[in-house]
Amino acid sequence: MIFYKPGDHKEAGFKHDPFKAFISPRPIGWIGSMDGQGRTNLAPYSFFNAMSSNPPVVVFGSGSQPDGSKKDSQRNVEETGEFTVNIVAHALKDEMNETSAALAHGEDEMQHAGLEGAPSNLIKPLRVAKAPISMECEYLQTVEIECWAKPQRNFVIFGRVIGIHVSEEVIVDGIAKAEKWQPVSRLGYFDYATVTETFEMFRPKTAPGPT
Ligand SMILES: Cc1cc2nc3c(=O)[nH]c(=O)nc-3n(C[C@H](O)[C@H](O)[C@H](O)COP(=O)(O)O)c2cc1C
């Protein structure tokens, strides 16, 4: 067994920091936002997850630009208080990757990736029209986490889901079936995985059914 402290991965024999490879697969939150001037922004975040379901709360973790300034998604969400989370189906993986391009503030990655936006019902930011699932979110709060690579900064952005769009095509008999949209997740390095197969397992001493 190898033991190392964060930061000492090279001494432990790793070519690159393997930390993100260990926390995998990570779902990808494809964050749609708008700045105060109504300009659309879209970017993938794999430091992303649901933190509670009642009410549904999601988080995404944002690093900063090399000079410590905030990335556009965080800037917009904090400025306008709204964002969409779009789920990346396997069929959208290349477009998702394209939207991670570092475009200037105010430039639209949705358009850049050849994607169509669709209006949200309750908020201004667009959702990705072809995403199998999109969530409309209101901003709750930001927590800053100490960054060891100063002047860069790390943040976690919290949002409450207030509306959900789901394609009828991914619902089978009242159940949303992941195999239908085949969610793309991030592993370590430049590796990704797609869910193509699932299995069921029930918790001991609890009623069967999703929790
Ligand atoms: C699959 C994938 C996952 C990513 N996850 C993150 C992440 O969790 N946090 C982060 O700061 N950047 C992440 N990035 C990089 C951002 O997408 C990239 O910096 C993007 O330009 C940010 O866009 P924005 O400034 O419009 O928000 C990821 C990129 C890809 C391709």
The ligand as an SDF file (V2000), in Angstrom:
LIG
                    3D

 31 33  0  0  0  0  0  0  0  0999 V2000
  -15.7610   17.6370  -18.2000 C   0  0  0  0  0  0  0  0  0  0  0  0
  -15.2440   18.9160  -17.6250 C   0  0  0  0  0  0  0  0  0  0  0  0
  -15.4060   19.1730  -16.2840 C   0  0  0  0  0  0  0  0  0  0  0  0
  -14.9430   20.3660  -15.7140 C   0  0  0  0  0  0  0  0  0  0  0  0
  -15.1270   20.5820  -14.3830 N   0  0  0  0  0  0  0  0  0  0  0  0
  -14.7170   21.7480  -13.8240 C   0  0  0  0  0  0  0  0  0  0  0  0
  -14.9390   21.9900  -12.4320 C   0  0  0  0  0  0  0  0  0  0  0  0
  -15.5160   21.1790  -11.7160 O   0  0  0  0  0  0  0  0  0  0  0  0
  -14.5120   23.1810  -11.9340 N   0  0  0  0  0  0  0  0  0  0  0  0
  -13.8970   24.1250  -12.6990 C   0  0  0  0  0  0  0  0  0  0  0  0
  -13.5530   25.2030  -12.1910 O   0  0  0  0  0  0  0  0  0  0  0  0
  -13.6810   23.9110  -14.0330 N   0  0  0  0  0  0  0  0  0  0  0  0
  -14.0870   22.7600  -14.5990 C   0  0  0  0  0  0  0  0  0  0  0  0
  -13.8810   22.5430  -15.9410 N   0  0  0  0  0  0  0  0  0  0  0  0
  -13.2990   23.6230  -16.7580 C   0  0  0  0  0  0  0  0  0  0  0  0
  -14.3580   24.6700  -17.1070 C   0  0  0  0  0  0  0  0  0  0  0  0
  -15.4040   24.0740  -17.8570 O   0  0  0  0  0  0  0  0  0  0  0  0
  -13.6960   25.7870  -17.9310 C   0  0  0  0  0  0  0  0  0  0  0  0
  -12.7690   26.4870  -17.1020 O   0  0  0  0  0  0  0  0  0  0  0  0
  -14.6770   26.7450  -18.5390 C   0  0  0  0  0  0  0  0  0  0  0  0
  -13.9950   27.6170  -19.4210 O   0  0  0  0  0  0  0  0  0  0  0  0
  -15.3790   27.5820  -17.4870 C   0  0  0  0  0  0  0  0  0  0  0  0
  -16.3190   28.3680  -18.1660 O   0  0  0  0  0  0  0  0  0  0  0  0
  -16.9600   29.6880  -17.6020 P   0  0  0  0  0  0  0  0  0  0  0  0
  -15.8460   30.6810  -17.3360 O   0  0  0  0  0  0  0  0  0  0  0  0
  -17.8520   30.1010  -18.7260 O   0  0  0  0  0  0  0  0  0  0  0  0
  -17.7100   29.3260  -16.3430 O   0  0  0  0  0  0  0  0  0  0  0  0
  -14.2950   21.3390  -16.5330 C   0  0  0  0  0  0  0  0  0  0  0  0
  -14.1050   21.0620  -17.8980 C   0  0  0  0  0  0  0  0  0  0  0  0
  -14.5730   19.8690  -18.4300 C   0  0  0  0  0  0  0  0  0  0  0  0
  -14.3700   19.5870  -19.9040 C   0  0  0  0  0  0  0  0  0  0  0  0
  1  2  1  0
  2  3  1  0
  2 30  2  0
  3  4  2  0
  4  5  1  0
  4 28  1  0
  5  6  2  0
  6  7  1  0
  6 13  1  0
  7  8  2  0
  7  9  1  0
  9 10  1  0
 10 11  2  0
 10 12  1  0
 12 13  2  0
 13 14  1  0
 14 15  1  0
 14 28  1  0
 15 16  1  0
 16 17  1  0
 16 18  1  0
 18 19  1  0
 18 20  1  0
 20 21  1  0
 20 22  1  0
 22 23  1  0
 23 24  1  0
 24 25  2  0
 24 26  1  0
 24 27  1  0
 28 29  2  0
 29 30  1  0
 30 31  1  0
M  END
$$$$
